[in-house]
Amino acid sequence: MKKIAFLIAFLVAATALFSQTLHWNPVSSTTSGSMVLIAKIQVNGVDQESDQLELGVFCGDECRGACIAHLFTYVQPNYHMVDPMVYGDVGDMFTFKLYDHAIGQELVLDSPDALAFDENGEGNPMDPLILNFTDSVTEEYTVTALANPAEGGAVTGTGSYPEGETCTLTATANVGYYFYSWTKDGVVVSYGPDYTFTVTESGIYIANFIQFNYTVSVAVAPPDGGTALGGGVFPHGSTATVGVILNPHYSLECWSLNGEIVSEDPVFSFEVTGNCMLVAHLSFFDDIEENDDSALLVYPNPTPDRVIVSGEGIRAVNIYDVTGKLVMAKGYDHADRVEVDLDHLNPGVYFMSIALKGSVVNKTIIKE
């Protein structure tokens, strides 16, 4: 009875094949045997009642059988089945694919379990083999890209990705910063700003940016006219403040920044955006006017705690920090010598304004 059923199925299948065009072309020349497969197609456990589905039977990459589903009218109830002639030999294992002629494309589904070649065939119209195709379940992973520090730059690529998909993260540094590396869980994964990888898990990727540091150099011209203060290394965008301690018989004409005159004030503050050279341009003079700073002594300078101010008619001593903020003020009754306590001030550069009889003298002091 089983062979009779196979024969009937084969005749029906042959009729169907001659009346429709197959998507796959089975190969028989490499094999010596054949089997008839009678099967019902399901997708996610649901019978597919369609005459547009084609079953392809494969051994490796080679198609060994193909058949478009058709209605079996001699079984009750009537339903669509496939009954391809499958070519093979003992030991061959077959996998399956589905093609939908209604939309003209192969369906992306997980194949049923592989089937071994059996010359007696598989399934019959009353008890067909069930070939259940299922939707491919792809794991979704979350990729998060962050900038460190946040103001260092911008990143792209954050999102959800199916497992196995390619993700590209891109880091763009802001002005004053440069990109250094991508890290994940503290481990460097790339030193390039564009990082491409295959997604296999969720993860947080950090784009590390480093702020540029610039050197501010200071000098006086001529060199024996005094001492310039305030040079050093500064982060991009920070404020630098420079000043000058004048030697006797010298006065400040101006400050130049990279050769361009920028200020005539003794103290000059500016935003650091690159390496630069500040020069205090000084003038020498011989004449000494009454109550000028040549008659005034401020010592010791630098000092760890106090200074002595010696001169005629000292009426007041005001001290400013490099930002111009008044940090100390004292009045005197035309003294000739005063001691100024600096113990409460932090180490640094300060500017002292000394009011004398009929004039004001400015001095720069250094608190150690």
C-alpha atoms as one frame of an Amber mdcrd trajectory, in Angstrom:
protein
   0.000   0.000   0.000   2.848   2.363   0.840   4.463   1.894  -2.582   1.100
   2.412  -4.280   0.678   5.678  -2.361   4.173   6.763  -3.408   3.359   5.977
  -7.030   0.135   7.972  -6.922   1.955  10.866  -5.271   4.720  10.730  -7.827
   2.225  10.892 -10.721   0.478  13.871  -9.115   3.820  15.572  -8.494   4.926
  15.010 -12.071   1.741  16.634 -13.337   2.300  19.617 -11.049   5.924  20.013
 -12.118   5.055  20.065 -15.800   2.422  22.770 -15.250   4.500  25.167 -13.047
   7.990  26.628 -13.166  10.225  25.742 -10.240  12.505  28.252  -8.535  15.106
  25.573  -7.768  16.426  23.057 -10.288  17.140  19.656  -8.659  20.386  17.839
  -9.553  20.288  14.044 -10.042  23.469  13.248 -11.973  25.674  13.005  -8.867
  23.532  10.400  -7.126  22.417   6.832  -7.779  19.232   6.653  -5.724  16.003
   8.543  -5.115  13.153   8.775  -2.638   9.676  10.274  -2.582   8.928  12.748
   0.163   5.285  13.472   1.012   5.016  16.351   3.476   2.759  19.048   4.809
   4.313  22.504   5.199   3.798  24.463   8.382   5.060  27.847   9.486   5.227
  28.308  13.230   2.989  25.246  13.620   0.262  26.476  11.220  -0.611  24.457
   8.099   0.092  26.434   4.931  -2.830  26.120   2.525  -1.157  27.769  -0.444
  -0.261  26.679  -3.936   2.468  29.375  -4.096   4.966  27.775  -1.704   7.820
  25.756  -3.132   9.845  23.335  -1.021  13.529  22.950  -1.852  15.417  19.899
  -0.542  19.197  20.374  -0.247  22.210  18.229   0.436  24.792  20.827   1.383
  24.459  23.597  -1.221  23.116  21.274  -3.921  19.375  21.088  -4.604  18.278
  17.426  -4.732  14.537  17.965  -5.006  11.873  20.681  -5.380   8.106  20.801
  -5.497   5.365  23.437  -5.398   2.588  22.679  -2.917  -0.686  21.508  -4.450
  -4.039  20.370  -3.169  -4.431  16.652  -2.458  -8.093  16.026  -3.305  -8.205
  12.283  -2.693  -7.653  12.596   1.098 -10.114  13.924   3.614  -9.985  16.653
   4.519  -8.325  18.098   1.436  -5.093  20.025   2.109  -1.988  21.232   0.341
   1.112  19.083   0.425   4.409  18.676  -1.382   5.687  15.415  -2.831   9.095
  16.004  -4.438  11.270  13.285  -5.906  14.508  13.602  -3.911  17.790  12.320
  -5.329  20.406  10.907  -2.990  22.412   8.071  -1.603  22.670   6.310   1.733
  24.267   8.657   4.255  23.022  11.884   2.650  21.377  14.400   4.987  18.810
  16.852   3.657  17.847  20.356   4.748  14.909  22.438   3.543  14.111  25.889
   2.187  10.870  27.669   1.231  10.249  29.943  -1.735   7.065  32.020  -2.023
   6.071  32.509  -5.659   3.440  35.055  -4.591   6.109  37.546  -3.559   8.992
  36.134  -5.605  11.480  35.570  -2.821  12.918  32.968  -0.495  11.509  33.079
   3.020  13.931  33.705   5.852  12.880  30.981   8.284  14.595  28.422  10.438
  14.543  25.043   8.680  13.010  21.892  10.214  15.399  19.204  11.452  17.588
  17.582   8.815  16.305  14.369   7.249  18.372  11.305   6.312  18.054   9.651
   2.898  15.728   6.622   2.878  15.060   4.788  -0.385  11.644   3.790   0.969
  10.677   7.446   1.154   9.156   9.523   3.944   5.480  10.242   4.641   2.288
   9.314   2.777  -0.927  11.161   1.924  -2.678   9.830   5.012   0.244  10.439
   7.317   2.489  13.087   5.758   5.797  14.217   7.167   5.349  17.570   8.949
   7.934  20.137   7.914   7.521  23.032  10.365   9.452  26.190   9.497   9.812
  28.760  12.266  10.608  32.469  12.412  14.247  33.182  13.041  14.613  34.658
  16.518  17.458  37.157  16.590  18.672  38.512  19.888  18.684  42.311  20.165
  21.531  44.046  21.975  21.950  47.630  23.141  25.133  49.487  22.252  25.722
  52.699  24.202  28.391  55.240  23.252  29.477  57.952  25.716  32.013  60.783
  25.643  34.560  61.195  28.439  34.584  64.004  29.427  31.158  64.952  28.092
  32.434  68.317  26.861  35.340  66.654  25.055  33.402  65.709  21.942  30.411
  64.049  20.303  29.725  60.348  19.646  27.349  58.491  17.339  26.308  54.851
  17.034  24.174  54.319  20.139  21.193  52.036  19.477  19.742  48.526  19.371
  21.378  45.996  17.052  20.430  42.419  16.124  23.027  39.828  17.049  25.655
  39.542  14.353  24.989  42.963  12.845  27.831  45.403  12.244  27.978  48.536
  14.397  30.162  51.581  13.743  30.868  54.072  16.529  32.228  57.492  15.612
  33.876  60.026  17.905  34.397  63.694  16.959  36.512  65.895  19.226  35.390
  69.398  20.196  37.664  72.422  19.851  40.456  72.212  22.412  40.300  68.408
  22.693  41.637  65.447  20.743  40.354  61.876  20.546  42.480  59.279  22.330
  40.726  55.874  22.453  37.564  53.777  22.634  37.313  51.611  25.752  34.852
  48.975  26.943  34.884  47.891  30.567  38.128  49.808  30.982  39.907  47.961
  28.155  41.032  49.779  24.997  39.275  48.388  21.927  40.381  50.995  19.390
  42.662  53.995  19.055  40.804  55.196  15.962  37.806  57.561  16.149  35.775
  55.204  13.907  35.338  51.790  15.528  33.497  49.003  13.649  32.670  45.650
  15.217  30.187  42.756  15.111  27.542  42.991  17.834  27.456  39.898  20.069
  26.383  41.476  23.369  25.171  44.688  24.963  27.894  47.073  26.048  28.900
  50.615  26.971  31.704  52.069  24.873  33.575  55.152  26.080  35.174  57.654
  23.710  38.060  59.167  25.650  39.052  62.738  24.799  42.044  64.642  26.143
  42.181  68.405  26.496  45.031  70.211  24.784  47.549  71.898  27.095  49.488
  74.919  25.912  52.675  76.606  27.066  52.561  80.315  27.902  56.087  81.738
  27.823  56.904  85.139  29.343  59.874  87.472  28.936  60.937  91.082  29.347
  62.680  93.310  26.814  65.313  94.352  27.575  66.134  91.332  29.783  67.737
  93.417  32.575  64.648  95.576  32.938  62.767  93.244  35.263  61.155  89.853
  35.688  58.022  88.619  33.894  55.621  86.412  35.864  52.662  84.156  35.025
  54.100  81.742  32.471  53.384  78.007  32.576  51.231  75.240  31.123  47.492
  75.914  30.784  44.509  73.861  29.532  42.773  75.032  26.374  40.266  77.788
  27.134  41.634  78.645  30.578  42.693  82.143  31.661  46.318  83.120  32.126
  47.386  86.265  33.958  50.836  87.757  33.492  52.649  90.540  35.361  56.085
  92.087  35.630  58.457  93.106  38.449  60.319  96.218  37.286  63.910  96.920
  38.146  64.872 100.522  39.125  64.780 103.057  36.280  62.448 100.903  34.136
  58.791 101.370  33.299  56.328  99.203  31.315  55.376 100.365  27.852  53.200
  97.429  26.721  52.663  93.673  26.512  52.919  91.897  23.176  51.341  88.504
  22.435  53.124  86.600  19.658  54.446  89.939  18.408  51.131  91.851  18.552
  50.577  94.593  21.168  47.688  93.568  23.402  47.857  95.673  26.588  49.581
  98.579  28.351  48.440  97.463  31.819  50.936  96.004  34.304  48.665  92.970
  34.725  47.206  91.315  31.629  44.734  88.393  31.505  43.748  86.440  28.385
  42.194  83.169  27.207  44.725  80.494  26.286  43.996  78.896  22.909  47.502
  77.870  21.847  51.194  78.057  22.643  52.201  81.707  22.938  54.893  84.175
  23.950  54.137  87.219  26.131  56.786  89.940  26.219  56.791  92.905  28.584
  58.376  95.796  26.688  60.155  98.166  29.076  61.634 101.675  28.848  64.694
 102.922  30.724  64.732 106.395  32.301  67.466 108.378  34.172  65.529 111.143
  35.860  64.162 110.421  39.337  61.103 112.374  40.347  60.264 113.044  43.965
  58.379 110.177  45.556  58.981 107.866  42.587  59.539 104.161  43.223  63.326
 104.566  43.339  62.930 106.155  46.761  60.718 103.304  47.947  61.949  99.939
  49.156  59.856  96.761  49.469  61.726  93.802  50.952  62.229  90.913  51.239
  60.745  89.983  47.889  59.948  87.092  47.421  58.859  86.585  51.037  57.357
  83.741  53.050  55.261  85.864  55.433  55.827  89.671  55.516  57.374  92.626
  53.691  58.890  95.904  54.857  57.846  99.040  52.990  60.285 101.903  53.447
  59.765 105.405  52.011  58.631 108.937  52.803  55.035 109.710  53.741  53.409
 106.302  53.429  49.642 106.830  53.693  48.170 103.484  52.534  49.092 100.020
  51.260  46.587  98.083  49.125  47.285  94.528  47.839  45.543  92.903  44.854
  45.695  89.345  43.546  46.318  88.501  39.886  42.590  88.737  39.105  42.502
  92.363  40.334  40.641  91.545  43.536  41.556  93.644  46.600  42.778  91.200
  49.245  44.200  93.597  51.826  44.072  97.349  52.624  45.833  99.280  55.403
  46.093 103.009  56.158  49.036 104.840  57.787  49.785 108.370  59.073  52.562
 109.418  56.716  54.884 106.690  57.974  58.406 106.251  56.709  58.560 102.503
  57.379  55.748  99.907  57.756  55.661  96.136  58.141  52.944  94.377  56.119
  51.857  90.923  57.302  51.147  88.533  54.393  50.780  85.369  56.428  47.063
  85.033  55.653  47.606  85.102  51.863  48.092  82.022  49.719  51.391  81.633
  47.892  51.419  83.469  44.581  51.930  86.766  42.791  50.346  89.938  44.204
  50.361  93.589  43.235  50.946  96.233  45.899  49.717  99.808  45.481  51.512
 102.189  47.880  50.096 105.683  48.408  52.786 108.223  49.231  52.648 111.941
  49.690  51.462 113.203  46.327  51.911 109.973  44.359  51.095 106.232  44.078
  53.769 103.588  43.473  52.949 100.068  42.286  55.064  97.065  43.154  54.811
  93.352  42.393  55.480  90.947  45.250  55.741  87.177  45.463  54.372  85.282
  48.468  56.204  81.965  48.830
